[in-house]
Amino acid sequence: MPDQNQTPKPVPSNPFRPGNGQRPLYLAGRTHEREEFGRMVRENTIAQNAILTGLRGTGKTVLLEELKPIAQANGWLWTGNDLSESASLSEERIARRIVVDLSTLVGPIMSQRYERNTIGFNAQPQIDQRPIQFDDLWKIYDATAGLTDDKLKAVMIAVRAILEKTDLKGVIFAYDEAQNLSDHAVAKEFPLSILLDVFSYFQRNPSKCRFMLVLTGLPTLFPKLNEARTYTERMFHVMHLQRLDDPAAREAIKKPIELTKSTLTFADNTISKIVEMSNGYPYFIQFICKEVFDAWIGKVTVGQAPSVPMNEILAKLDLDFFASRWARATDRQQDFMRVIATMPNADDEFSVQDIVQASRSLLKRGFNPSHATQILQALAEKGLIYRNRRAGYCFAVPLLSQFINRQDWDPAALLSSGI
């Protein structure tokens, strides 16, 4: 019988933090990207802006937050936000987004002078000061004649004139989820073009205070920018975030445990399993490690030997990460992606011709090139497929083909349906 007075052993805390934009205890890899950005913000002139791009789960949002202190340490102000779809639907909304971010940033360091009347026959008005607010900047916007870009330039010119009196290098505008930016020709709204034109203007007309744009987004982002303005190839330095290599992936697993001095540690064969299962994607590493750690805590607490419940973790990953994305596709589009998932190059790049040939071996009546191209475009609009710069196609969700192959499906049913 256990001793009732025995102090229970403390339960180890879980050092892993999966989540959208959740910073891990230890950021493995990405040293090259941080060094590149450091060189950019130390330059005396802004030759290029920056784009961080990669698949979901590669750590774009986390890295963006890591770049902020680098910029601030080199004399830059930093502002930004997520670019939700609603914020990028119209020119005025993107302009308002930038003015709001500017007012929040410069309000504490810039003031507005105004006269305050006092009571009395001979009273003289007093000059007071208060922090600059959004309304002060928006009045400049409203009072400026011209198009949206003219109005936004006027606001930024006014802010720049004040910041030039300081020792600051300038302002970095950092926007996450920038793939949501789009021009809408039918509605005659061009928010993406406005953003590019305004920052291009300031970088063609440099001054002591500079403005720099940092965007993060899925691989669909850069083609969108290039379609809106062909000069964006020269305007941006693109950093493609890939999955972590084996040493960095192992660091991402071991370092958080070491930093927290946890009594639970992973054996080398467990680490190898996690690296293989995650394929080096930072989000999957955090997710799998958290689940393994939680399972081990539960087993150790009741005196059982720890083991890795891989099947259960995969089932939870499928439900938490993949299922909602998979559900965006119609039944017909899901069948189309099932064909892609059977191809040996499904996790890399594939072409329309690859899909056409694979469909002919699986289906009674395979896809023709025109039909395949139409479905690929529809899947791209749903964020499941993207077209890369080499005119090939890739899944926009990492390891999606493995998820698809874990789902029950019957190729014979597709064959009989003749899709």
N, C-alpha and C positions, 0 to 999 in steps of 0.2 A: 504494500500500500504506500503511495507516495507521501512524503512528508508535507503536511498541510502548511507548515511554516516556511517551506522552501520558497525562496524568491524566484519567480519565473524569469527565464532568460529573455532579454529584450528581443523583440522581433526586428530583424534588419529592415531598414527602409529601402524602398525600391529606387535605385539611382537612374532609371531610364524613363524618358519623357516623350512618348510619341504624341504627335498632335500637329496641326497645321501651324507652322511658324514657331513652334515651341522650341526654345533653345536647349540643346542637350548640355549636360554638365561638361562635356568635352567635345569640342568641334574638331573632328578628325579630317585630315586632308584640307583642301582649299587654300593651302599656303600660297600657291602660285597666283590664284585669283586675288588674294589680299595684297600680295606684293605688287601685282599689276596695277591695282586701284591706287595703292600708295604712291606709285610713280605718277599716276595721272593727276592726283590732287597736289602733288609737289611741283608740278610744272608751272612756269610763269604765265603761260597762255593755255587756253583750253582748245586743244586741237580736235578733241572728240568727246562725245558723251559716252555713256556705258550702258550696255544691255547684259543682264544676267538671264540666260535662258536654259531650259532643260525640262525634262519630263517631271510630272508630279512625283514628289518624294525624293528629289535630288537635293533639297535643302536651299532653294533659292531665297525664300523669305528669311531663313535663319542667317544666311550669308549677308543679305542686305543689312540686317541689324548689326552684323559684325563690321561692316564697312563704315557705319556711322561714326564710331569713335575715332577711326583712322582719319576721316574727313575733319572732324572737330579738332583733333590734335594738330592738324595742319592749317588751322585758321579759317575753316569753313563753317557757316551755319548750315543746318540740315533740317529740312522739312519734307513732308510727304504724307501719303495715305494709300489705302487700297483704292484702286479704280474699279468700283462696282459698275455694273452695266448701266444702272440708272444715272451714274455720274458722268457717263461718257456718251449719252444719247444725243446731246445737242452742243452747239458751240458755246452758248451762254453757260451751260452747266460745267463744262470743263474750265471755262474762264473763272466762274465762281469758285470752283474747287481750288484753283491756283491762288486766287485773291484771299480766300479763307485761310489757306495754309500760310500765305505770306503774313497776314495780319496776326495770326497766332504766334508766328515766329518773331516778328519784329516789334510787336506790341510792348514787350518788357524792356526793349532797348531804345525805342524811338518814342518821342512825345509830340503832342499837338498843342500849339499855343492858341489860346483863345481869350477874348475879353469877357470879363464878368462885371456887370453893372452893380454899383453899390447904392445904398439908399442915402438921400440927402440932396439939397439944392446945389451944393458945390462939389458933390462927390465926383471923383474921377474914376473911370473904369479901371479895374485891376486886370493885369495880365496873369493868367493862370496857365498851368500845363497839365496835361493828362496823357496817359498812354494812347498811342494810335490804335484805333479800332477798325474792324471790318468796314463799318459805314464810312469812315474817312477815306479809305482806299476805293470803295465802291462809288463814292461821289466823283472821283477822278474818272472812273470807268464811264459812268453815265454822262459826264460833261464832255467827253471826248467825241468829236465827230468821226464818222467813218465806220468801217467794218469791225467785227469782233476782234480781229488780231490788232487793229489800230488801237482799240480801247485797252486791250490787255497790255500792249506795249507801253502805253502811256502810264499805266499803274506801275509797271515794273521799272520804267525809267525814273519815276518819282522816288521809288524805294531805293533804287541804285544811287541816286544823287545824294541821299542821306547816308547810305552805307559807305560811300566813297570817303566820307570824313572819318571813318574808323580804320582800324588796322586789319579788319576782316578781309579775306580774299574774295569772298562772295557767298552765294547761296547755292546749295545742292537740293534739287527737287527730286525726291526718290519716290517712285510710284510702283506699287506691287500689283500683280494681276493685270498688267498693262495689255495683255492680249484681248481684253474686253473693249479696247479702243477700236472704233470703226468709223469710217465716213459713211454717210447715208445720202447718196446722190438723189434718190427719189424724193426724200424729204428736204433736200437742199441744205443739209446739215453736215459740216465737215470738221468735227472736233479733233480728229487725228491730224488732219492737215494744219489746223490752227496751231496745235501744240508744236509741230515740227517747224512751221514757219516762224513762230515767235522766238524759239530758242536759236534757230539758224540766224535770225536777224541779229540777236545780241552777240553771237559768236563771230559774226562777220564785222561787227562794230565793237571791238573790245574796249574795255576801260579798266580802271583800277579794281572795281567790283565786278565780278563775273558771275554768270549763271550757268549751271551745269545740270544736265538731265540724266538721271539713272533710272532705268526701267527694268523690271523683272517680269517674266512671263513665260508661257509655254512656247515651244518651237514655232508655233503659228505667228508669233509676234513679229519677227523680223520681216517675213514676206509681206505682212500687212503694211509695215512701215515703208517698205520699198515700193509697194504698189501705190501708196498715197503720194510719196515723193521719191523720185529716183535717186536724188542726191543723198539719201539716208545711208547708203553704203559708205560714203565718206564721212558722215556725221557721227557714226557710232562705232565704238570698239565693242565687239560682241564676245562675251565669255560664255562658252558652252559648258554647263555643269554635267559631268558624266557620273556614273556610279563610281564608288570608291574602289581603288585597287585593293588587293588582298592585304598588304600591310596596314593601310589606313583603315580598312574595315575591321581588322583585328584590334587596332587601337580604339576604335569607336566602341568596341565591346568591353575591352579590358580597363580602359582608363577611368570610366565612371565608377567602377567597382573599387579601383585603387584609390580614387580621390575621396570616396566616402568611407574608406577603410572597413568595408563590409566583411562580416564573418562568413558570408556566402561568396564563393568564387566559382567561376566556370572552368572546367577542365578543358584541355586543349582540343579534345575530340568534340566537345560541346560547342566550342567556339567555331571549329571548322564546319559543323552542321549549320550553325546560324549564318555564317558567311555564305555558305552554299545556298541556303534557303532564301536569304535576302537578296542574293546576287549583287551585294555591295551597295544597294540603295539605302541612303541614310534613314529614311522614314521606316522602311521595313526592318532595318537593324534595331531601331528603338522599339518598334512594336513587338517584334519577336522576343527581344531580350526582356522587355517588361513582362510579357506573358510567361516566359520561362522562369523569371525571377519570382513572380507571384506564385507560380505552381510550386516552386521549390520551397518558398517560405511556408506554404500550407503543409507540405509533406514533412518538412523538418520539424515543424511545430508539433505534429502528432507522432513524431518518431519514425517516420518512413524514409526510405532511401530516395533521394531526389532522382528524377528522370525527366526527359524532355518530351512533353506531350505534343509531338509535331502535328499529328492529324487534327487534334483539337485546335491548335493554334492556327493552322491553315483554314479550318472552318470559320474561325472567328475573323481572320483577316479577309476572307471572302465576303463575309457579311458586312464588316465594318468599312472596308475600303473599296472593294470591287463591285458589290451588288448594285449600289445606287448608280454607278456609272454605266454598268451593263444595262440597267433598266431604261436608260435614255434611248436605246435603240429599239426599233420596231422588230417584230419577229423575223421579217425578211432580212433586215440588216444584221440581226444576230446570226442568222444562218450564213450570211455572207462572211461574217467574221470567223465563223466556225471553219469555213473553207480555208481562210488565211491561216488560222491556227494550226492546220495540219501541215503547213509548209515548213521545211527545215530552216528557212530564213525568216520565220515569223517574228522573232525577237529582234531582228535587225531591219534591213531595208528590203522592200519588195516592190515589184512593178505591177502595172496593170496586166502585162503579159503573163507574169508568174501566177496571178490570180486566175486568169482565164484558163491556163493550162491545168492548174490544180482542180478547178471546177469541172473540167471535162472528164477527169479521172474519178470524180466523186458523184457527179450528178448526171441524170439522164439527158438533160439539156443544160449545158454549162452556160456561164455568163459570156456574153460577147464584150469586146473592149468598150463599146459605148455605154452599155448597161453598167459595167464595172466602174467606169469613171464617174457616172452619175451617183452611184451608191457611195463611192469614196468621198465625193464632195459633200454628200449629206452627212456622212459620219464625221467629216472634218468640222462641219458646222456644229456638231454636237460635242466636239472636243475629244473624240475617240481615235481619230486618225489625223495625221498631218503630212503635208508634202514638204520634203526637205529641199535644200538648195540644189541638189543634184537631180531634181525632178523625180526622185523615188518617193515611196510612201513608207510610213512607219506608224506603229501604234503609239498614241499619245499618252497612254497609261502604261507604266512599266510592269512587266510580267503579266500583261493582260492575256497573252496567248496561253500561259500556263493555267490561269484561272479558267479560261474557256475550255481547255482540255480536261479540267476537273469536273465540268458539268456533264450531266448525262444527256447524250443525244445519239440519235440513230441515223447514220448516213443513208441507210436504206430508205428512211422516211423522206429525206431530201430527194433521193433519186426518184422515188415514186411520185413526188409532188412536181417534179420537173421544173424547179425554179431556175 
